[in-house]
Amino acid sequence: MTVRDAKAIYEGLKGLGLNRAQVRKILPDWWSPEAEKHPDGIAELCMLVGRRLSLDVRALLNGEIRQKESALTVAYKHQADATPQSLRASTCIATSLAQAVVAALPQPYSGISGRPEEFAARAKEIGGGVVSLASLIDACWALGVPVIPLSNLPVGIRKMDGAVIRAGERPAIIVSKKKSSRAWLAFIVAHEIGHIGCGHLNRDGSIIDVSLQEQSTYAAESSSDAEEREADAFALSLFGGAAVDTEIARWPEWASPVELAVRARENAPILGVESGHLVLRFAFRTKRWPDAMNALRFLSEDADAETLMKSSLSRNLDLELVADDIRDLVCQMTGINE
């Protein structure tokens, strides 16, 4: 039976954790609630919502909230205090975003090797000898793997820090964490690359890393999830592995934030990693997270991570190739300009 009023649709969407105001935030600017008073308008509402939330439109027209298969096969990691139910809305939006971007990419997916040293070599070639947020992102795009910032979810929607989502024949990396530090977001990207390289992603599936917090990230041995340990180990290998650990072990355990920043900047070009990463590795070793965060503030090269990510997406994605009915969502959720 076809839904006769919009109220039933909005009531059903509460099952995804979305209220009416949040649903309307993901609709196009031109959408008018007045249209919801008419059958044709309700049908169009279902089409718009279905596309934006990876929902079965036919089921939605009949009053049923049914996620597409691509949004159902999801593994949630590092859940902390979150539940899969609380993340359904952000997962649906991230899935639609990944599918929209992937559909607009003309280049094929070349695959990511399970050998981290191969990816690190590619990133260094692109990044002038340094593995950094910029060079990791550029290396992903060169292999046909989009890296998509998801920084503008509607207020009140619980988000993940990072995710890797298979859309069609290729994976897409999503980064939702809001952080100015390039090194911090670089590790999230490297962790998701690790999931791909280690073969953790099932066909038509997703891995959602909910909360990669300062106290747990970089601590592969602290996780009981074998796949998370493997992804962390892959990421650490991208950033110099044992050579970086050896250098960090030489640093005075109680070095000041200024000294940490100076040592990081001096050693970054030698080790072939960005300076901020060395500070974060020091923080993991010593557990001095507050001092490490202060040290990052002295590294101007570690700032403006979100700006970098949006610039990269704008440079690599031709918006003219994004489907007309979803292009506004891509711009709205990522913060790039149409």
BANU-95890 format. One record per residue: residue number from 1; z, x, y of N, C-alpha, C, O in turn. Coordinates in steps of 0.05 Angstrom, whole numbers. Atoms other than C-alpha are relative to their C-alpha. Example, Ala and Ser with C-alpha at 12.3 -4.5 7.8 and 13.67 -1.06 7.14 Angstrom:
BEGIN
R|i|nc3|nc1|nc2|cac3|cac1|cac2|cc3|cc1|cc2|oc3|oc1|oc2
R|1|0|18|-24|156|246|-90|0|18|24|13|39|24 .
R|2|-1|-16|-24|143|273|-21|14|-15|22|18|-5|44 .
***
This chain:
BEGIN
R|i|nc3|nc1|nc2|cac3|cac1|cac2|cc3|cc1|cc2|oc3|oc1|oc2
R|1|0|17|-24|0|0|0|0|18|25|16|36|27 .
R|2|3|-17|-24|-21|29|67|23|-6|19|31|-29|23 .
R|3|-21|3|-20|34|42|118|-10|-16|24|-32|-10|34 .
R|4|9|17|-22|31|-10|173|12|8|27|2|-1|48 .
R|5|-11|-9|-26|75|23|226|9|29|-2|15|39|-24 .
R|6|-7|-29|-1|91|94|248|29|5|-6|35|27|-15 .
R|7|-28|-4|6|165|84|240|5|9|-28|21|26|-33 .
R|8|-4|-7|28|159|88|165|-9|29|-5|3|43|-22 .
R|9|9|-28|3|121|154|171|22|19|10|29|38|-3 .
R|10|-21|-17|-11|174|184|216|25|0|-17|39|20|-20 .
R|11|-23|2|18|229|159|170|-4|18|-24|15|31|-33 .
R|12|6|-16|24|195|192|111|2|30|6|11|45|-11 .
R|13|0|-28|-8|188|258|149|28|11|4|32|35|4 .
R|14|-27|-10|-2|263|261|157|8|14|-26|26|30|-26 .
R|15|-6|-13|25|263|281|84|-8|30|0|2|45|-16 .
R|16|7|-28|-4|231|346|107|18|14|20|16|38|25 .
R|17|-18|-11|-20|285|355|158|-11|-2|28|-2|13|46 .
R|18|13|3|-26|242|333|217|6|-27|13|3|-48|0 .
R|19|-4|25|-15|262|282|269|-26|-6|16|-45|10|16 .
R|20|25|9|-14|211|244|311|-8|20|22|-31|26|26 .
R|21|6|-18|-22|217|292|370|-12|26|-10|-31|37|2 .
R|22|11|-25|12|203|353|326|-28|-4|-10|-45|13|-8 .
R|23|27|5|10|143|320|294|-19|-1|24|-41|10|22 .
R|24|18|2|-23|114|304|362|-5|27|13|-25|30|27 .
R|25|4|-27|-11|123|377|383|-23|15|-14|-35|33|-2 .
R|26|22|-14|14|72|398|330|-26|-16|2|-47|-7|-8 .
R|27|24|15|-4|22|344|349|-15|10|25|-3|23|42 .
R|28|16|-10|-23|-35|359|399|11|-12|26|23|-34|26 .
R|29|-9|9|-26|-19|352|473|-13|-27|7|-1|-43|22 .
R|30|14|25|-8|-70|295|478|10|-24|-16|3|-47|-9 .
R|31|-9|22|16|-34|253|426|18|-19|16|37|-9|29 .
R|32|-16|20|-14|-5|189|455|15|-18|-19|2|-29|-37 .
R|33|-15|19|17|51|149|422|-11|-28|0|-6|-43|-18 .
R|34|11|27|-1|14|87|445|-19|-5|-23|-22|-28|-32 .
R|35|19|3|22|-38|101|391|14|-9|-26|1|-21|-44 .
R|36|-15|7|24|17|91|338|4|-30|-4|14|-38|-25 .
R|37|-3|29|1|17|17|353|-24|-14|-14|-23|-38|-19 .
R|38|25|11|11|-52|8|321|-6|13|-27|0|36|-31 .
R|39|6|-10|27|-76|16|249|-16|26|1|-11|45|-14 .
R|40|17|-24|-1|-130|67|268|17|23|10|13|46|1 .
R|41|-17|-21|-10|-78|106|307|19|11|-21|24|35|-22 .
R|42|-19|-8|22|-30|107|248|-15|18|-20|-4|37|-30 .
R|43|16|-16|18|-86|133|204|-5|28|11|-3|48|-3 .
R|44|4|-26|-13|-101|188|254|26|17|1|25|41|-3 .
R|45|-26|-14|0|-27|205|259|5|13|-28|14|36|-29 .
R|46|-3|-11|27|-25|214|183|-18|24|-4|-10|44|-17 .
R|47|18|-23|3|-85|260|186|11|24|15|11|47|4 .
R|48|-10|-23|-16|-55|303|241|25|12|-12|28|36|-14 .
R|49|-25|-9|12|14|307|209|-6|14|-27|6|35|-33 .
R|50|7|-12|25|-16|321|141|-11|28|2|-3|46|-13 .
R|51|12|-26|-4|-57|379|166|21|21|10|19|44|3 .
R|52|-20|-18|-12|2|409|204|23|7|-18|38|26|-13 .
R|53|-24|-4|18|53|403|148|-8|4|-29|9|3|-47 .
R|54|9|-4|28|10|415|86|9|-23|-18|18|-19|-40 .
R|55|-7|24|15|22|343|63|-25|-14|-10|-47|-12|3 .
R|56|21|16|11|-22|299|21|-4|-25|18|13|-42|20 .
R|57|5|22|-20|-54|252|73|-1|-27|-13|9|-46|-2 .
R|58|2|26|14|-71|197|23|28|-11|-7|33|-34|-4 .
R|59|-27|9|6|1|195|0|15|-8|25|31|-27|24 .
R|60|-14|7|-26|26|195|72|-9|-27|10|8|-42|20 .
R|61|10|26|-8|-18|135|87|14|-22|-16|16|-45|-7 .
R|62|-13|19|17|18|100|30|30|2|2|45|-10|-15 .
R|63|-29|-1|-4|87|117|56|14|21|-17|39|20|-19 .
R|64|-12|-20|18|99|176|9|-3|28|12|-25|35|20 .
R|65|1|-28|-10|117|247|31|-4|18|-25|14|22|-40 .
R|66|6|-17|23|82|292|-19|-13|26|10|-34|25|22 .
R|67|10|-25|-9|72|365|-6|-24|9|-18|-24|3|-42 .
R|68|22|-12|15|7|399|-27|11|21|-19|33|32|-14 .
R|69|-10|-20|20|13|446|-86|6|27|12|24|40|4 .
R|70|-4|-26|-13|8|506|-40|27|2|14|37|24|18 .
R|71|-26|-1|-13|72|486|-6|23|-6|-19|46|-7|-11 .
R|72|-21|6|19|109|470|-70|9|24|-16|32|26|-23 .
R|73|-6|-23|16|106|536|-107|12|22|18|-2|40|27 .
R|74|-13|-17|-19|157|572|-65|24|13|-12|40|0|-26 .
R|75|-24|-14|9|209|626|-81|15|8|26|4|22|43 .
R|76|-16|-6|-23|265|631|-30|18|24|-6|32|24|-27 .
R|77|-16|-24|3|299|699|-22|19|4|23|15|-8|44 .
R|78|-20|-6|-21|359|724|17|8|-26|15|7|-28|39 .
R|79|-5|26|-12|381|652|28|25|-1|18|26|-18|36 .
R|80|-25|1|-16|450|667|56|12|-28|0|18|-39|-21 .
R|81|-11|26|-2|476|601|82|-21|-22|1|-14|-45|6 .
R|82|22|20|-1|408|566|79|-5|-11|-28|1|2|-48 .
R|83|9|12|25|382|519|25|-30|-4|2|-41|-7|24 .
R|84|29|6|0|310|508|4|-6|-26|16|-27|-27|30 .
R|85|5|25|-14|316|437|31|-1|4|30|-17|-8|44 .
R|86|-2|-4|-29|335|462|100|-24|16|11|-28|17|35 .
R|87|23|-16|-8|273|506|101|-27|-13|-6|-48|0|-2 .
R|88|25|13|8|221|455|78|-19|-3|24|-43|2|22 .
R|89|17|5|-24|196|440|149|-13|26|8|-38|26|13 .
R|90|12|-25|-9|186|512|169|-20|11|-21|-40|24|-14 .
R|91|18|-9|22|154|528|101|-26|-15|2|-48|-3|-1 .
R|92|24|17|-2|105|470|110|-17|9|24|-42|12|21 .
R|93|15|-9|-24|86|493|180|-12|27|-4|-35|32|3 .
R|94|10|-27|5|80|566|159|-24|-1|-19|-43|14|-16 .
R|95|22|2|19|35|545|101|-25|-10|13|-47|1|9 .
R|96|23|10|-15|-11|505|146|-12|21|18|-36|24|21 .
R|97|9|-21|-18|-14|562|195|-15|22|-15|-36|31|-6 .
R|98|13|-21|17|-31|613|141|-28|-10|-9|-47|5|-8 .
R|99|26|10|10|-86|568|113|-20|-2|22|-44|4|18 .
R|100|18|2|-23|-116|556|182|-11|27|8|-35|29|13 .
R|101|9|-27|-8|-119|630|199|-18|12|-22|-39|23|-16 .
R|102|16|-11|22|-145|651|130|-27|-12|-1|-47|2|-6 .
R|103|26|14|1|-200|599|133|-19|10|21|-43|6|19 .
R|104|17|-9|-22|-225|630|197|-7|30|-2|-20|41|16 .
R|105|6|-29|2|-230|702|171|-26|4|-16|-28|-4|-39 .
R|106|26|-4|14|-301|724|153|2|23|-20|-13|23|-39 .
R|107|-1|-23|18|-281|790|120|15|-6|-26|34|-22|-25 .
R|108|-13|6|25|-261|790|47|27|14|-2|33|32|13 .
R|109|-25|-12|5|-193|808|20|-5|24|-19|-15|21|-41 .
R|110|5|-24|15|-194|880|-6|22|7|-20|18|24|-37 .
R|111|-22|-6|18|-127|879|-42|18|22|11|10|39|26 .
R|112|-19|-20|-8|-64|919|-31|10|14|-26|19|2|-45 .
R|113|-7|-16|23|-49|976|-79|30|-2|-6|46|-6|12 .
R|114|-28|-1|8|16|978|-118|12|27|5|36|31|-1 .
R|115|-10|-27|-6|23|1050|-96|5|2|30|-14|3|46 .
R|116|-6|0|-28|60|1052|-29|-11|24|15|-18|22|39 .
R|117|11|-23|-13|35|1122|-14|-29|-4|9|-37|7|30 .
R|118|27|5|-8|-36|1096|-11|-1|-17|25|-17|-12|43 .
R|119|0|17|-24|-19|1042|39|11|17|24|1|14|46 .
R|120|-11|-17|-22|23|1092|80|-22|19|11|-23|23|35 .
R|121|22|-18|-9|-37|1140|82|-20|-15|18|-29|-5|38 .
R|122|18|16|-16|-81|1084|108|12|-6|27|-2|-5|47 .
R|123|-13|7|-26|-30|1064|161|1|25|18|-3|23|42 .
R|124|-1|-25|-16|-23|1137|183|-28|6|12|-30|16|34 .
R|125|28|-5|-9|-99|1144|188|-6|-17|24|-19|-8|44 .
R|126|5|19|-22|-101|1083|233|18|6|24|10|4|47 .
R|127|-20|-4|-21|-38|1101|272|5|28|10|27|34|20 .
R|128|-3|-27|-11|-50|1173|290|22|16|-14|36|32|-2 .
R|129|-19|-15|16|-6|1200|234|28|-12|-2|46|0|-13 .
R|130|-26|12|0|51|1151|242|-1|-28|-12|-19|-44|-7 .
R|131|-3|27|11|72|1090|201|18|-15|20|41|-8|24 .
R|132|-14|15|-20|93|1039|253|-7|-30|-2|-23|-37|-19 .
R|133|7|29|1|92|964|266|-30|-3|6|-43|-18|-9 .
R|134|28|3|-7|24|971|299|-19|9|-22|-38|-4|-29 .
R|135|18|-11|21|-7|1014|244|2|-16|-26|-18|-19|-40 .
R|136|-2|17|24|21|970|188|-16|-25|4|-30|-34|-15 .
R|137|14|24|-5|-7|908|220|-30|5|0|-45|-11|-13 .
R|138|29|-6|-1|-75|940|234|-10|6|-29|-33|-1|-35 .
R|139|9|-6|27|-78|965|162|-2|-25|-17|-20|-28|-33 .
R|140|2|26|14|-64|895|136|-25|-15|7|-39|-24|-10 .
R|141|24|14|-9|-118|864|178|-26|13|-11|-45|0|-18 .
R|142|24|-14|10|-167|918|156|-5|-6|-30|-28|-5|-39 .
R|143|3|7|28|-154|897|84|-4|-30|-4|-5|-40|-26 .
R|144|4|29|1|-163|823|101|25|-15|-3|25|-38|-12 .
R|145|-26|14|2|-89|806|103|10|-6|29|18|13|42 .
R|146|-9|5|-27|-71|770|168|31|2|2|45|-5|-16 .
R|147|-29|-1|-6|-2|783|199|4|-19|23|-6|-14|45 .
R|148|-1|22|-19|18|721|237|28|-4|11|47|-9|-5 .
R|149|-26|6|-11|76|713|285|5|-30|1|-13|-45|10 .
R|150|-7|28|-1|111|646|279|24|-2|18|47|-6|8 .
R|151|-23|-3|-19|154|650|341|7|-25|15|28|-26|28 .
R|152|-5|23|-17|150|580|370|4|-26|-16|-7|-47|-9 .
R|153|-6|25|14|176|531|319|16|-19|18|31|-9|35 .
R|154|-15|19|-16|204|467|350|30|5|-3|40|13|-24 .
R|155|-29|-4|0|277|472|369|14|-16|-22|8|-40|-25 .
R|156|-15|14|20|324|455|313|-10|3|-28|4|-4|-48 .
R|157|11|-4|27|279|474|255|10|27|-10|6|48|3 .
R|158|-9|-25|12|310|526|209|-23|17|-8|-41|7|-22 .
R|159|23|-17|6|264|585|203|8|23|-19|31|30|-22 .
R|160|-3|-24|16|255|644|156|-4|24|17|-14|22|40 .
R|161|6|-24|-14|253|716|178|-29|10|-5|-43|17|14 .
R|162|27|-9|7|189|733|141|-9|-15|-25|8|-27|-39 .
R|163|10|14|24|144|705|87|-27|12|-7|-41|23|10 .
R|164|27|-6|8|82|720|47|-10|-25|-15|2|-34|-34 .
R|165|10|26|9|39|659|32|-29|4|-10|-45|15|5 .
R|166|28|-1|10|-23|656|-12|-15|-24|9|-7|-47|4 .
R|167|17|22|-9|-77|615|20|-28|6|-11|-42|24|-2 .
R|168|26|-5|13|-139|609|-23|2|25|-16|19|28|-34 .
R|169|2|-25|16|-157|678|-50|15|23|12|13|46|1 .
R|170|-13|-23|-12|-114|720|-5|28|-7|10|33|-30|15 .
R|171|-26|4|-12|-43|729|21|0|2|30|-18|14|42 .
R|172|-4|-3|-28|-20|721|92|29|6|5|47|-6|-9 .
R|173|-28|-7|-6|43|751|122|8|-15|25|-6|-15|45 .
R|174|-11|14|-22|86|709|168|26|14|9|42|22|-8 .
R|175|-24|-12|-11|139|738|214|11|-20|21|-1|-25|41 .
R|176|-13|20|-18|187|688|246|23|11|16|31|0|36 .
R|177|-24|-11|-13|245|733|266|-7|8|28|-27|21|34 .
R|178|4|-8|-28|252|740|341|17|25|5|42|24|5 .
R|179|-13|-26|-4|269|812|354|-18|17|17|-42|18|13 .
R|180|16|-17|-17|246|859|408|-6|27|-13|-26|40|-5 .
R|181|4|-26|13|252|920|363|-24|1|-18|-27|-15|-37 .
R|182|24|-4|17|186|943|333|8|9|-28|-4|0|-48 .
R|183|-8|-11|26|221|981|278|12|-22|-18|7|-23|-42 .
R|184|-13|21|16|260|919|257|-22|-18|-12|-22|-24|-36 .
R|185|21|17|10|198|875|252|-19|15|-19|-30|4|-37 .
R|186|17|-16|18|160|933|220|11|0|-29|-4|-1|-48 .
R|187|-11|0|27|209|933|162|-5|-27|-13|-10|-28|-37 .
R|188|5|26|12|200|858|152|-29|-1|-9|-35|-10|-32 .
R|189|28|-1|8|124|868|151|-3|17|-25|-17|10|-44 .
R|190|2|-18|23|132|927|103|12|-13|-26|1|-9|-47 .
R|191|-13|14|23|178|885|58|-20|-20|-12|-23|-23|-36 .
R|192|19|20|9|125|830|54|-25|14|-13|-35|4|-33 .
R|193|21|-16|12|71|882|40|9|8|-28|-7|8|-47 .
R|194|-11|-8|26|116|905|-17|-2|-22|-20|-8|-17|-43 .
R|195|3|23|18|117|835|-47|-29|-2|-10|-33|-7|-34 .
R|196|28|2|8|41|835|-47|-7|23|-18|-19|19|-40 .
R|197|7|-23|16|34|906|-73|12|0|-28|0|11|-47 .
R|198|-14|1|26|84|894|-129|-9|-23|-17|1|-26|-39 .
R|199|10|22|16|47|832|-152|20|-23|-3|19|-37|-24 .
R|200|-20|22|2|104|783|-138|-11|-27|7|1|-47|0 .
R|201|10|26|-11|60|729|-107|-17|-14|-21|-38|-4|-29 .
R|202|15|16|19|37|676|-155|-24|-13|14|-23|-16|39 .
R|203|23|14|-12|-30|642|-144|9|-26|12|24|-41|0 .
R|204|-7|24|-15|-23|587|-92|30|-2|4|41|-25|4 .
R|205|-29|0|-4|50|607|-81|8|14|25|-8|24|40 .
R|206|-12|-13|-24|96|633|-27|26|13|-7|40|5|-26 .
R|207|-26|-12|1|155|679|-21|11|-1|28|0|10|47 .
R|208|-13|3|-26|202|662|36|25|17|1|44|13|-14 .
R|209|-23|-16|-4|250|716|58|16|-12|24|9|-8|47 .
R|210|-14|17|-19|301|673|94|15|17|21|12|12|45 .
R|211|-18|-14|-19|350|722|125|3|29|-8|21|37|-23 .
R|212|-1|-29|4|337|797|124|18|11|21|9|23|41 .
R|213|-19|-7|-21|401|813|162|5|31|0|-1|45|-19 .
R|214|-5|-28|-3|422|881|188|18|11|-23|14|34|-32 .
R|215|-18|-10|20|477|886|136|-11|1|-28|0|14|-45 .
R|216|11|1|27|432|873|77|-27|14|-3|-33|26|-23 .
R|217|26|-13|1|362|898|94|4|31|-2|23|42|9 .
R|218|-1|-28|7|348|970|72|19|6|-23|20|29|-32 .
R|219|-19|-5|22|400|960|17|-11|-12|-25|-1|-33|-35 .
R|220|13|11|24|356|950|-43|19|-4|-23|17|-23|-38 .
R|221|-18|2|22|412|963|-91|20|-23|2|34|-29|-17 .
R|222|-19|22|-4|454|907|-61|-10|-27|-9|6|-46|-11 .
R|223|12|26|7|407|852|-83|-1|-3|-31|-7|16|-45 .
R|224|1|5|29|412|820|-152|-28|-9|-8|-33|-13|-32 .
R|225|27|8|5|339|799|-146|-18|24|-4|-22|40|15 .
R|226|16|-24|6|294|850|-180|-24|2|19|-32|24|27 .
R|227|23|0|-18|234|829|-137|7|10|28|-8|24|41 .
R|228|-8|-9|-27|273|840|-73|6|30|0|0|44|19 .
R|229|-4|-29|2|295|909|-97|-26|15|0|-29|36|13 .
R|230|26|-13|1|223|926|-112|-14|0|27|-25|20|36 .
R|231|13|2|-26|198|901|-45|14|18|21|0|31|37 .
R|232|-15|-18|-18|253|939|-8|-8|29|-6|-13|45|13 .
R|233|7|-28|7|237|1003|-47|-28|7|9|-33|29|18 .
R|234|27|-4|-9|163|995|-32|0|5|31|-14|23|40 .
R|235|-1|-2|-29|179|986|42|11|27|8|1|41|26 .
R|236|-12|-25|-6|224|1047|44|-19|23|-6|-19|43|8 .
R|237|19|-20|7|170|1088|10|-22|2|22|-31|24|29 .
R|238|19|0|-22|121|1067|65|10|16|24|-5|29|38 .
R|239|-12|-14|-23|170|1096|115|12|27|-8|34|34|1 .
R|240|-9|-28|5|177|1166|86|18|5|-24|21|27|-32 .
R|241|-16|-3|24|222|1152|27|22|21|2|38|22|20 .
R|242|-21|-20|2|265|1211|6|1|20|22|22|30|30 .
R|243|1|-19|-22|241|1257|61|16|-9|24|30|6|37 .
R|244|-15|12|-22|270|1210|113|30|0|-6|46|7|11 .
R|245|-28|0|8|335|1203|74|12|28|3|35|30|12 .
R|246|-10|-28|-2|342|1279|72|5|7|29|26|19|35 .
R|247|-4|-6|-28|333|1285|147|24|-15|11|40|-4|25 .
R|248|-22|16|-11|381|1228|163|27|11|-9|46|10|5 .
R|249|-25|-11|10|434|1260|119|10|23|16|34|30|15 .
R|250|-8|-23|-16|434|1319|166|13|-8|27|26|8|40 .
R|251|-10|8|-27|453|1278|227|30|-4|-1|41|-13|-21 .
R|252|-30|3|-1|526|1278|249|7|-30|-3|-5|-47|10 .
R|253|-7|28|6|558|1215|222|9|-16|24|5|-40|26 .
R|254|-10|14|-24|590|1199|289|-15|7|25|-4|8|47 .
R|255|17|-6|-23|532|1217|334|0|-25|19|1|-47|10 .
R|256|1|21|-20|530|1176|399|-27|-14|-1|-46|-3|-12 .
R|257|25|13|-1|476|1124|410|-22|16|14|-45|16|5 .
R|258|19|-16|-14|442|1171|459|-10|23|-18|-34|28|-19 .
R|259|8|-21|18|442|1228|409|-17|-10|-23|-36|3|-31 .
R|260|16|12|21|415|1182|355|-29|-4|10|-48|2|-4 .
R|261|27|5|-11|357|1163|400|-15|26|4|-39|27|-2 .
R|262|13|-26|-4|342|1236|417|-9|11|-26|-32|21|-28 .
R|263|8|-11|26|343|1258|345|-23|-16|-13|-41|-5|-25 .
R|264|21|17|11|300|1199|324|-27|6|13|-47|8|-1 .
R|265|25|-6|-15|248|1214|378|-11|27|-8|-35|31|-10 .
R|266|9|-27|7|246|1288|359|-12|1|-28|-32|15|-32 .
R|267|8|-2|28|238|1276|285|-23|-20|-8|-35|-16|-29 .
R|268|20|21|8|191|1215|285|-28|12|-5|-39|6|-26 .
R|269|27|-10|6|125|1254|292|0|19|-23|-21|22|-37 .
R|270|-1|-19|22|148|1306|241|-1|-16|-27|-14|-8|-46 .
R|271|-2|15|24|164|1253|189|-22|-22|-3|-25|-33|-24 .
R|272|22|20|1|106|1207|207|8|-29|0|-5|-46|-12 .
R|273|-10|28|-3|147|1145|222|9|-5|28|14|14|43 .
R|274|-9|6|-27|166|1109|285|30|6|4|45|4|-15 .
R|275|-27|-10|-6|230|1132|319|21|-22|-7|43|-15|-17 .
R|276|-20|21|5|265|1064|313|7|-2|-29|30|-9|-35 .
R|277|-6|2|29|259|1065|238|21|20|-8|38|14|-25 .
R|278|-20|-21|6|299|1130|235|28|-9|8|47|-4|-6 .
R|279|-26|11|-9|355|1096|274|10|-21|-19|34|-21|-26 .
R|280|-9|21|19|356|1037|227|8|13|-27|26|3|-40 .
R|281|-7|-13|25|357|1083|166|28|13|3|44|13|-16 .
R|282|-27|-11|-5|417|1119|197|21|-22|-1|43|-18|-12 .
R|283|-19|22|0|451|1052|207|6|-9|-28|29|-15|-35 .
R|284|-5|8|28|442|1034|134|18|21|-14|36|13|-29 .
R|285|-16|-21|13|471|1101|112|29|0|9|47|4|-7 .
R|286|-28|-2|-11|532|1098|158|13|-26|5|38|-27|10 .
R|287|-10|27|-7|540|1023|169|8|-3|30|22|-21|37 .
R|288|-6|2|-29|544|1036|244|-21|-16|14|-36|-6|31 .
R|289|21|17|-11|500|978|262|2|-5|30|-19|-3|44 .
R|290|-1|4|-29|526|964|333|-9|25|15|-24|22|35 .
R|291|10|-24|-14|515|1037|354|-30|4|-4|-43|14|14 .
R|292|29|-3|5|447|1037|321|-16|-19|19|-37|-12|29 .
R|293|14|19|-17|427|974|360|0|11|29|-20|7|44 .
R|294|0|-12|-27|449|1009|424|-19|23|2|-32|27|23 .
R|295|19|-23|0|409|1071|405|-29|-10|3|-45|3|18 .
R|296|27|11|-2|346|1028|398|-7|-6|29|-30|-4|37 .
R|297|5|7|-28|354|1007|471|-8|24|16|-20|21|38 .
R|298|9|-24|-14|343|1079|492|-28|8|-7|-39|27|5 .
R|299|27|-7|9|276|1081|456|-20|-21|12|-24|-42|0 .
R|300|19|19|-13|225|1048|503|-23|-6|-19|-35|-28|-17 .
R|301|23|4|18|172|1057|449|6|-21|-22|-11|-29|-37 .
R|302|-8|19|21|212|1009|404|0|-29|11|6|-47|-5 .
R|303|-3|26|-12|208|950|452|-26|-17|-2|-47|-7|-11 .
R|304|23|19|-2|162|889|460|-15|-5|-26|-39|-6|-27 .
R|305|13|4|26|150|877|386|-15|-26|-1|-37|-27|-12 .
R|306|14|26|1|132|804|395|-26|0|15|-46|-12|7 .
R|307|25|-2|-16|81|820|449|-21|15|-16|-44|7|-16 .
R|308|19|-15|17|49|871|402|-11|-18|-21|-36|-17|-26 .
R|309|9|17|22|45|820|346|-20|-21|10|-40|-26|-3 .
R|310|19|20|-11|13|767|389|-26|12|9|-47|1|5 .
R|311|24|-14|-8|-36|817|418|-18|7|-24|-42|4|-22 .
R|312|15|-6|24|-56|838|348|-14|-24|-11|-37|-23|-19 .
R|313|12|24|10|-68|767|326|-24|-9|18|-45|-16|8 .
R|314|22|8|-19|-110|752|389|-24|18|-4|-47|9|-2 .
R|315|22|-19|3|-151|814|376|-15|-3|-26|-40|1|-27 .
R|316|13|1|26|-165|801|303|-9|-28|-8|-25|-31|-27 .
R|317|7|27|7|-172|725|302|-19|-12|20|-12|-14|44 .
R|318|19|14|-17|-233|691|330|7|-30|0|2|-44|-20 .
R|319|-9|28|-1|-205|623|352|-23|-20|-3|-19|-42|-11 .
R|320|23|18|3|-275|594|353|-5|-6|-29|-18|-26|-35 .
R|321|4|5|29|-274|600|277|22|-17|-12|20|-24|-35 .
R|322|-22|17|10|-209|561|270|-8|-29|3|-19|-37|24 .
R|323|8|28|-1|-219|488|254|11|-14|25|33|-9|33 .
R|324|-7|13|-26|-218|445|317|26|-16|-2|42|-15|17 .
R|325|-24|18|1|-163|398|292|26|15|-5|47|2|-5 .
R|326|-24|-16|5|-114|455|278|3|23|19|23|37|19 .
R|327|-1|-23|-18|-131|506|331|23|-1|20|36|19|25 .
R|328|-22|2|-19|-80|479|380|27|7|-13|44|19|0 .
R|329|-25|-6|13|-25|486|328|2|31|-4|24|42|0 .
R|330|-1|-29|3|-44|559|315|9|13|26|26|31|26 .
R|331|-8|-11|-26|-39|574|389|29|-7|7|44|10|17 .
R|332|-27|9|-7|24|534|399|22|15|-16|42|24|-5 .
R|333|-20|-12|17|63|563|340|2|31|3|23|42|0 .
R|334|0|-30|-2|42|636|350|4|10|29|12|33|33 .
R|335|-3|-8|-28|43|637|426|-25|14|12|-23|25|34 .
R|336|24|-12|-12|-28|663|435|-15|-22|16|-10|-46|13 .
R|337|14|18|-17|-75|633|486|-26|-10|-11|-41|6|-23 .
R|338|25|11|10|-132|586|468|-23|8|19|-46|0|14 .
***
